[in-house]
């Protein structure tokens, strides 16, 4: 990584041809969104409208869209899938007051605004903006330009990220790749597939987590639940899993300061199909866990800078704060629920009594999100290496039952009871095959306890994704998770917890 990216006020980008202009537009799409102002400056014919045309087409996902110059209409509006785009050319504007006559304020609200000749707007231009100045080259080469990109106000850190991505792609040999945005997950991470002749890779953008409000002992939820604060745990655990012979993505390049990595693209292979889980692939995923859980694993993992990432323990504090998500988000509208401070204390005391016996059991690396969306089937590899593992940055040291129940009570796909039992039996056989004194009875108890805790957490998370983050698509999985929860609560070790759920959220037993 070229750390000078963080001292540069302006970014100078050579544009030898229209292909380079289009590539620049692709990079800027990751930088702008609703409510942003992008100003385009330069002489007549310097390439402002050409750049705007590429940017609008990319944002709208229509390479053939007609994007005329707004020189005579002054303002052109496009309805995008997430926000409108306003393209304005103010060259013929008679004065700043004319903007009001155009309906500028109404059109700009919640939109991405691209403005050519913004100086005609006087002091109406916001202080926060990204300016791109297009200049002819000194030798006046046909079609060649230079772009000077300068951030103002809140755009400064965003441009720094673009510069960091640019430098990382340059250093890893992927600068000329086509970048394809990928659908994100429930986290703040985002991904792009990098495509060029002969192969592909993934760009992972994983910014450092912003601390939320302190909710207990002066700590935010992420610290209490031991969630990864930056990209370092992903890099460390990924490298350690690869050393153990498992198929985690190879790290092709990383900028830990900026939260960026170029990763091996494990491809599109799934462990499920339209009919649900593919038994043979789930069985291999179970075998991966059995192998991992049979080893003595260290409590830390090395990083490229010579330091080590210390893997936190999945302690009672973390398990309890996760369980509280249910009463914070999922059960708040239940007519039988009144979760005042005393109720919350009693809720935690109940879960403490249920979970505390697990503290003395066998512990191992708990990857924490070991389920179908995060497993890639790799048919060209052999044995357990056919299971690619892609999500492990929140790895903790906990009970081995947690990851197994994550897989066999998959929140996003229904695992039939008979298949779950069959694969549980397979896991026990594999553990015993390693020469271990494996106690299936105590493991089944832990499996039910952690299955109930995980289902409780997931119900809270999915409700939060809907209420807070406007991601209602996760609500479709709630009935499945409720079914898993009700099943786990039938274990005798959860009798007290079951009674609480029957009193406060009885519909899950319907």
C-alpha positions as semicolon CSV with decimal commas, in nm:
position;residue;x (nm);y (nm);z (nm)
1;X;0,000;0,000;0,000
2;X;0,124;0,346;-0,089
3;X;0,063;0,541;0,232
4;X;0,108;0,866;0,042
5;X;-0,254;0,822;-0,062
6;X;-0,346;0,963;0,275
7;X;-0,147;1,282;0,224
8;X;-0,268;1,360;-0,129
9;X;-0,521;1,639;-0,155
10;X;-0,587;1,582;-0,526
11;X;-0,567;1,265;-0,732
12;X;-0,420;1,298;-1,081
13;X;-0,552;1,035;-1,322
14;X;-0,426;1,009;-1,682
15;X;-0,706;0,935;-1,928
16;X;-0,540;0,830;-2,254
17;X;-0,869;0,719;-2,413
18;X;-1,240;0,677;-2,354
19;X;-1,180;0,335;-2,200
20;X;-0,982;0,500;-1,922
21;X;-1,261;0,753;-1,874
22;X;-1,512;0,471;-1,837
23;X;-1,284;0,294;-1,589
24;X;-1,262;0,612;-1,382
25;X;-1,641;0,639;-1,385
26;X;-1,654;0,283;-1,250
27;X;-1,430;0,379;-0,960
28;X;-1,634;0,689;-0,881
29;X;-1,960;0,488;-0,867
30;X;-1,831;0,332;-0,546
31;X;-1,777;0,676;-0,399
32;X;-2,104;0,859;-0,461
33;X;-2,467;0,812;-0,367
34;X;-2,791;0,981;-0,268
35;X;-2,745;1,340;-0,149
36;X;-2,397;1,381;-0,299
37;X;-2,273;1,656;-0,527
38;X;-2,023;1,576;-0,801
39;X;-1,894;1,881;-0,987
40;X;-1,730;1,848;-1,328
41;X;-1,505;2,128;-1,446
42;X;-1,282;2,196;-1,745
43;X;-1,282;2,368;-2,079
44;X;-1,543;2,309;-2,348
45;X;-1,480;1,971;-2,507
46;X;-1,257;1,847;-2,224
47;X;-1,469;1,537;-2,155
48;X;-1,710;1,636;-1,878
49;X;-2,023;1,511;-2,052
50;X;-1,852;1,193;-2,172
51;X;-1,758;1,109;-1,814
52;X;-2,108;1,193;-1,689
53;X;-2,260;0,967;-1,956
54;X;-2,048;0,668;-1,847
55;X;-2,119;0,733;-1,480
56;X;-2,497;0,754;-1,529
57;X;-2,504;0,440;-1,743
58;X;-2,307;0,246;-1,483
59;X;-2,524;0,365;-1,195
60;X;-2,842;0,275;-1,383
61;X;-2,704;-0,056;-1,511
62;X;-2,783;0,030;-1,874
63;X;-2,479;0,048;-2,104
64;X;-2,691;0,158;-2,400
65;X;-2,886;0,433;-2,224
66;X;-2,917;0,756;-2,418
67;X;-2,761;1,030;-2,203
68;X;-2,777;1,359;-2,392
69;X;-2,590;1,669;-2,288
70;X;-2,815;1,896;-2,080
71;X;-2,659;2,209;-2,235
72;X;-2,993;2,339;-2,361
73;X;-3,233;2,182;-2,109
74;X;-2,994;2,279;-1,824
75;X;-3,109;1,982;-1,617
76;X;-3,183;1,618;-1,694
77;X;-3,328;1,380;-1,430
78;X;-3,291;1,001;-1,426
79;X;-3,477;0,769;-1,189
80;X;-3,227;0,521;-1,051
81;X;-3,307;0,199;-0,863
82;X;-3,194;0,347;-0,530
83;X;-3,193;0,723;-0,584
84;X;-3,254;0,976;-0,863
85;X;-2,966;1,125;-1,060
86;X;-2,968;1,490;-1,167
87;X;-2,733;1,588;-1,450
88;X;-2,706;1,964;-1,490
89;X;-2,509;2,187;-1,723
90;X;-2,512;2,544;-1,594
91;X;-2,307;2,700;-1,877
92;X;-2,613;2,888;-2,009
93;X;-2,743;2,982;-1,664
94;X;-2,810;3,356;-1,649
95;X;-2,761;3,374;-1,272
96;X;-2,790;3,176;-0,948
97;X;-3,150;3,289;-0,898
98;X;-3,253;3,099;-1,211
99;X;-3,185;2,772;-1,028
100;X;-3,501;2,820;-0,823
101;X;-3,705;2,864;-1,141
102;X;-3,568;2,532;-1,265
103;X;-3,691;2,353;-0,953
104;X;-3,333;2,284;-0,850
105;X;-3,395;2,237;-0,477
106;X;-3,683;1,993;-0,528
107;X;-3,499;1,789;-0,793
108;X;-3,178;1,772;-0,590
109;X;-3,331;1,644;-0,266
110;X;-3,213;1,288;-0,204
111;X;-3,048;1,272;-0,545
112;X;-2,695;1,233;-0,675
113;X;-2,627;1,561;-0,852
114;X;-2,373;1,592;-1,135
115;X;-2,305;1,954;-1,229
116;X;-2,102;2,093;-1,515
117;X;-1,994;2,459;-1,484
118;X;-2,087;2,478;-1,117
119;X;-1,923;2,821;-1,083
120;X;-2,235;2,962;-1,252
121;X;-2,432;2,868;-0,938
122;X;-2,246;3,118;-0,722
123;X;-2,268;3,037;-0,351
124;X;-2,550;2,785;-0,406
125;X;-2,298;2,498;-0,439
126;X;-2,262;2,299;-0,112
127;X;-1,925;2,291;0,062
128;X;-1,918;1,908;0,062
129;X;-1,852;1,794;-0,289
130;X;-1,621;1,600;-0,515
131;X;-1,473;1,799;-0,801
132;X;-1,328;1,642;-1,115
133;X;-1,139;1,879;-1,343
134;X;-1,071;1,752;-1,697
135;X;-0,769;1,896;-1,875
136;X;-0,614;1,849;-2,218
137;X;-0,272;1,686;-2,223
138;X;0,033;1,898;-2,301
139;X;0,089;1,725;-2,633
140;X;-0,279;1,757;-2,730
141;X;-0,298;1,384;-2,810
142;X;-0,625;1,296;-2,976
143;X;-0,875;1,204;-2,704
144;X;-0,620;1,205;-2,422
145;X;-0,709;1,390;-2,103
146;X;-0,597;1,425;-1,742
147;X;-0,845;1,428;-1,455
148;X;-0,768;1,606;-1,128
149;X;-0,999;1,476;-0,855
150;X;-1,030;1,693;-0,545
151;X;-1,250;1,623;-0,241
152;X;-1,408;1,892;-0,026
153;X;-1,548;1,849;0,324
154;X;-1,691;1,504;0,392
155;X;-1,561;1,366;0,065
156;X;-1,202;1,364;0,193
157;X;-1,212;1,023;0,369
158;X;-1,418;0,870;0,090
159;X;-1,162;0,967;-0,171
160;X;-0,890;0,827;0,050
161;X;-1,062;0,490;0,029
162;X;-1,078;0,510;-0,351
163;X;-0,708;0,593;-0,359
164;X;-0,630;0,302;-0,129
165;X;-0,827;0,065;-0,354
166;X;-0,647;0,202;-0,658
167;X;-0,306;0,145;-0,498
168;X;-0,394;-0,208;-0,380
169;X;-0,521;-0,312;-0,722
170;X;-0,209;-0,170;-0,882
171;X;0,020;-0,358;-0,646
172;X;-0,162;-0,690;-0,694
173;X;-0,191;-0,675;-1,072
174;X;-0,567;-0,625;-1,083
175;X;-0,578;-0,257;-1,178
176;X;-0,700;-0,332;-1,531
177;X;-0,972;-0,574;-1,418
178;X;-1,340;-0,511;-1,475
179;X;-1,504;-0,448;-1,140
180;X;-1,848;-0,601;-1,079
181;X;-2,036;-0,510;-0,763
182;X;-2,163;-0,811;-0,569
183;X;-2,471;-0,829;-0,351
184;X;-2,367;-0,772;0,010
185;X;-2,456;-0,962;0,324
186;X;-2,599;-0,847;0,655
187;X;-2,273;-0,683;0,756
188;X;-2,102;-0,354;0,663
189;X;-1,863;-0,534;0,430
190;X;-1,896;-0,505;0,054
191;X;-1,746;-0,704;-0,230
192;X;-1,654;-0,661;-0,594
193;X;-1,559;-0,934;-0,838
194;X;-1,246;-0,843;-1,034
195;X;-1,259;-0,996;-1,382
196;X;-0,990;-1,005;-1,648
197;X;-0,885;-1,253;-1,915
198;X;-0,769;-1,572;-1,751
199;X;-0,932;-1,538;-1,413
200;X;-1,105;-1,344;-1,142
201;X;-1,051;-1,235;-0,782
202;X;-1,255;-1,061;-0,514
203;X;-1,205;-0,717;-0,367
204;X;-1,327;-0,711;-0,007
205;X;-1,398;-0,368;0,141
206;X;-1,417;-0,409;0,518
207;X;-1,392;-0,070;0,690
208;X;-1,313;-0,050;1,059
209;X;-1,626;-0,085;1,268
210;X;-1,754;0,235;1,422
211;X;-1,822;0,206;1,792
212;X;-2,188;0,215;1,877
213;X;-2,326;0,355;2,202
214;X;-2,197;0,206;2,526
215;X;-2,461;-0,033;2,656
216;X;-2,283;-0,211;2,942
217;X;-1,962;-0,158;3,139
218;X;-1,879;0,135;2,910
219;X;-1,860;-0,095;2,605
220;X;-2,062;-0,106;2,281
221;X;-2,241;-0,420;2,163
222;X;-1,961;-0,517;1,921
223;X;-1,701;-0,525;2,199
224;X;-1,927;-0,720;2,437
225;X;-2,012;-0,976;2,166
226;X;-1,647;-0,996;2,050
227;X;-1,719;-0,897;1,690
228;X;-1,429;-0,813;1,460
229;X;-1,345;-0,443;1,480
230;X;-1,145;-0,434;1,155
231;X;-1,007;-0,657;0,880
232;X;-0,723;-0,803;1,087
233;X;-0,915;-1,103;1,231
234;X;-1,026;-1,207;0,882
235;X;-0,671;-1,199;0,752
236;X;-0,531;-1,386;1,053
237;X;-0,796;-1,659;1,075
238;X;-0,807;-1,705;0,697
239;X;-0,433;-1,762;0,687
240;X;-0,448;-1,999;0,984
241;X;-0,728;-2,208;0,828
242;X;-0,528;-2,238;0,507
243;X;-0,226;-2,358;0,709
244;X;-0,450;-2,630;0,855
245;X;-0,528;-2,750;0,503
246;X;-0,876;-2,601;0,475
247;X;-1,004;-2,401;0,180
248;X;-1,016;-2,043;0,300
249;X;-0,958;-1,782;0,026
250;X;-0,590;-1,707;-0,033
251;X;-0,497;-1,347;0,044
252;X;-0,356;-1,198;-0,277
253;X;-0,300;-0,855;-0,128
254;X;-0,408;-0,659;0,176
255;X;-0,414;-0,305;0,310
256;X;-0,503;-0,359;0,676
257;X;-0,504;0,013;0,755
258;X;-0,775;0,080;0,497
259;X;-0,965;-0,244;0,550
260;X;-0,908;-0,376;0,198
261;X;-0,806;-0,714;0,063
262;X;-0,785;-0,887;-0,272
263;X;-0,892;-1,247;-0,224
264;X;-0,891;-1,568;-0,420
265;X;-1,227;-1,613;-0,592
266;X;-1,355;-1,953;-0,483
267;X;-1,636;-1,937;-0,738
268;X;-2,014;-1,985;-0,734
269;X;-2,043;-2,344;-0,605
270;X;-2,323;-2,391;-0,350
271;X;-2,391;-2,654;-0,086
272;X;-2,767;-2,616;-0,146
273;X;-2,996;-2,629;-0,447
274;X;-3,363;-2,558;-0,516
275;X;-3,457;-2,863;-0,311
276;X;-3,260;-2,756;-0,005
277;X;-2,934;-2,885;0,144
278;X;-2,727;-3,123;-0,071
279;X;-2,662;-3,409;0,171
280;X;-2,320;-3,508;0,041
281;X;-2,193;-3,151;0,055
282;X;-2,331;-3,093;0,403
283;X;-2,166;-3,418;0,509
284;X;-1,830;-3,289;0,386
285;X;-1,890;-2,962;0,572
286;X;-1,954;-3,168;0,887
287;X;-1,626;-3,350;0,826
288;X;-1,442;-3,018;0,812
289;X;-1,574;-2,929;1,157
290;X;-1,492;-3,272;1,299
291;X;-1,134;-3,237;1,178
292;X;-1,102;-2,883;1,313
293;X;-1,250;-2,976;1,650
294;X;-1,018;-3,275;1,691
295;X;-0,704;-3,059;1,689
296;X;-0,528;-2,859;1,956
297;X;-0,554;-2,509;1,818
298;X;-0,364;-2,198;1,934
299;X;-0,532;-1,901;2,099
300;X;-0,387;-1,657;1,844
301;X;-0,304;-1,639;1,474
302;X;-0,025;-1,452;1,290
303;X;-0,070;-1,142;1,076
304;X;0,141;-1,026;0,779
305;X;0,289;-0,737;0,980
306;X;0,444;-0,977;1,232
307;X;0,186;-0,924;1,506
308;X;-0,070;-1,181;1,620
309;X;-0,446;-1,164;1,646
310;X;-0,561;-1,292;1,985
311;X;-0,881;-1,494;1,945
312;X;-1,133;-1,392;2,215
313;X;-1,325;-1,641;2,424
314;X;-1,694;-1,691;2,355
315;X;-1,769;-1,612;2,718
316;X;-2,097;-1,577;2,903
317;X;-2,092;-1,201;2,850
318;X;-2,096;-1,247;2,473
319;X;-2,359;-1,521;2,476
320;X;-2,587;-1,318;2,702
321;X;-2,560;-0,990;2,514
322;X;-2,651;-1,178;2,195
323;X;-2,952;-1,337;2,363
324;X;-3,073;-0,991;2,466
325;X;-3,125;-0,905;2,099
326;X;-3,450;-1,097;2,117
327;X;-3,603;-0,873;2,385
328;X;-3,455;-0,560;2,225
329;X;-3,588;-0,617;1,873
330;X;-3,797;-0,930;1,821
331;X;-4,028;-0,951;2,122
332;X;-4,087;-0,582;2,186
333;X;-4,441;-0,589;2,044
334;X;-4,551;-0,908;2,217
335;X;-4,855;-0,829;2,435
336;X;-4,722;-1,066;2,703
337;X;-4,388;-0,890;2,723
338;X;-4,289;-0,606;2,952
339;X;-3,913;-0,594;2,954
340;X;-3,821;-0,344;3,223
341;X;-3,482;-0,349;3,396
342;X;-3,591;-0,616;3,646
343;X;-3,726;-0,837;3,366
344;X;-3,398;-0,802;3,178
345;X;-3,197;-0,902;3,486
346;X;-3,413;-1,211;3,538
347;X;-3,387;-1,298;3,168
348;X;-3,006;-1,287;3,190
349;X;-3,003;-1,486;3,513
350;X;-3,213;-1,755;3,348
351;X;-2,979;-1,780;3,049
352;X;-2,675;-1,774;3,278
353;X;-2,802;-2,078;3,468
354;X;-2,860;-2,259;3,137
355;X;-2,528;-2,173;2,969
356;X;-2,281;-2,163;3,257
357;X;-2,214;-2,542;3,259
358;X;-2,068;-2,506;2,908
359;X;-1,776;-2,301;3,043
360;X;-1,607;-2,617;3,169
361;X;-1,642;-2,811;2,844
362;X;-1,407;-2,867;2,551
363;X;-1,339;-2,550;2,350
364;X;-1,209;-2,491;2,001
365;X;-1,219;-2,231;1,728
366;X;-1,579;-2,129;1,672
367;X;-1,609;-1,970;1,327
368;X;-1,955;-1,844;1,424
369;X;-2,113;-1,810;1,078
370;X;-2,060;-2,161;0,949
371;X;-2,371;-2,210;0,735
372;X;-2,478;-2,238;0,373
373;X;-2,430;-1,877;0,253
374;X;-2,068;-1,888;0,368
375;X;-1,970;-2,227;0,227
376;X;-1,851;-2,272;-0,132
377;X;-1,843;-2,611;-0,304
378;X;-1,515;-2,671;-0,491
379;X;-1,559;-2,991;-0,697
380;X;-1,211;-2,972;-0,851
381;X;-1,046;-3,018;-0,510
382;X;-1,025;-3,331;-0,303
383;X;-1,172;-3,441;0,028
384;X;-1,250;-3,171;0,281
385;X;-1,079;-2,911;0,063
386;X;-1,393;-2,922;-0,150
387;X;-1,560;-2,707;0,115
388;X;-1,458;-2,343;0,083
389;X;-1,504;-2,132;0,397
390;X;-1,542;-1,758;0,344
391;X;-1,677;-1,599;0,666
392;X;-1,475;-1,633;0,985
393;X;-1,367;-1,288;1,100
394;X;-1,577;-1,317;1,417
395;X;-1,401;-1,641;1,518
396;X;-1,392;-1,700;1,895
397;X;-1,286;-1,982;2,122
398;X;-1,601;-2,165;2,223
399;X;-1,785;-2,494;2,239
400;X;-1,762;-2,709;1,921
401;X;-2,140;-2,759;1,916
402;X;-2,197;-2,396;1,812
403;X;-2,071;-2,425;1,454
404;X;-2,235;-2,762;1,404
405;X;-2,575;-2,629;1,507
406;X;-2,516;-2,324;1,283
407;X;-2,484;-2,562;0,988
408;X;-2,750;-2,818;1,075
409;X;-3,008;-2,560;1,184
410;X;-2,936;-2,330;0,892
411;X;-3,129;-2,005;0,925
412;X;-3,164;-1,961;0,548
413;X;-3,254;-2,312;0,435
414;X;-3,459;-2,581;0,607
415;X;-3,261;-2,884;0,720
416;X;-3,507;-3,174;0,768
417;X;-3,502;-3,344;1,107
418;X;-3,391;-3,679;0,962
419;X;-3,097;-3,516;0,782
420;X;-2,998;-3,324;1,093
421;X;-2,993;-3,643;1,301
422;X;-2,800;-3,831;1,035
423;X;-2,532;-3,563;1,015
424;X;-2,511;-3,530;1,392
425;X;-2,441;-3,903;1,404
426;X;-2,176;-3,864;1,133
427;X;-2,004;-3,592;1,334
428;X;-1,993;-3,815;1,643
429;X;-1,851;-4,103;1,440
430;X;-1,579;-3,882;1,293
431;X;-1,484;-3,743;1,633
432;X;-1,462;-4,093;1,779
433;X;-1,263;-4,199;1,474
434;X;-0,994;-3,954;1,581
435;X;-0,947;-4,162;1,895
436;X;-1,133;-3,916;2,117
437;X;-1,344;-4,005;2,417
438;X;-1,647;-3,831;2,267
439;X;-1,952;-3,808;2,496
440;X;-2,255;-3,776;2,270
441;X;-2,497;-3,714;2,558
442;X;-2,316;-3,405;2,689
443;X;-2,257;-3,287;2,332
444;X;-2,629;-3,316;2,252
445;X;-2,705;-3,107;2,560
446;X;-2,464;-2,837;2,449
447;X;-2,604;-2,858;2,094
448;X;-2,957;-2,784;2,221
449;X;-2,840;-2,504;2,453
450;X;-2,635;-2,328;2,188
451;X;-2,898;-2,394;1,923
452;X;-3,154;-2,216;2,139
453;X;-2,914;-1,930;2,212
454;X;-2,825;-1,894;1,843
455;X;-3,188;-1,904;1,728
456;X;-3,269;-1,642;1,994
457;X;-2,990;-1,419;1,866
458;X;-3,087;-1,463;1,501
459;X;-3,450;-1,372;1,565
460;X;-3,326;-1,048;1,720
461;X;-3,081;-0,983;1,436
462;X;-3,336;-1,043;1,160
463;X;-3,590;-0,820;1,335
464;X;-3,322;-0,551;1,375
465;X;-3,225;-0,575;1,007
466;X;-3,587;-0,504;0,922
467;X;-3,662;-0,232;1,177
468;X;-3,332;-0,046;1,190
469;X;-3,157;-0,122;0,861
470;X;-3,457;-0,141;0,624
471;X;-3,369;-0,494;0,509
472;X;-3,706;-0,672;0,530
473;X;-3,590;-0,966;0,318
474;X;-3,461;-1,139;0,631
475;X;-3,812;-1,164;0,776
476;X;-3,889;-1,456;0,542
477;X;-3,651;-1,674;0,745
478;X;-3,804;-1,602;1,086
479;X;-4,062;-1,889;1,083
480;X;-3,781;-2,137;1,013
481;X;-3,572;-2,004;1,301
482;X;-3,874;-2,011;1,533
483;X;-3,918;-2,380;1,448
484;X;-3,555;-2,453;1,532
485;X;-3,588;-2,264;1,858
486;X;-3,901;-2,451;1,966
487;X;-3,728;-2,782;1,887
488;X;-3,421;-2,697;2,095
489;X;-3,633;-2,585;2,388
490;X;-3,767;-2,938;2,424
491;X;-3,436;-3,049;2,579
492;X;-3,470;-3,096;2,958
493;X;-3,172;-2,867;3,020
494;X;-3,381;-2,582;2,880
495;X;-3,698;-2,634;3,086
496;X;-3,673;-2,296;3,261
497;X;-3,597;-2,116;2,935
498;X;-3,887;-2,290;2,763
499;X;-4,125;-2,175;3,037
500;X;-4,011;-1,814;2,986
501;X;-4,067;-1,833;2,610
502;X;-4,412;-1,987;2,657
503;X;-4,504;-1,698;2,886
504;X;-4,355;-1,416;2,677
505;X;-4,343;-1,525;2,308
506;X;-4,589;-1,816;2,298
507;X;-4,647;-1,796;1,922
508;X;-4,319;-1,976;1,846
509;X;-4,480;-2,299;1,975
510;X;-4,784;-2,264;1,751
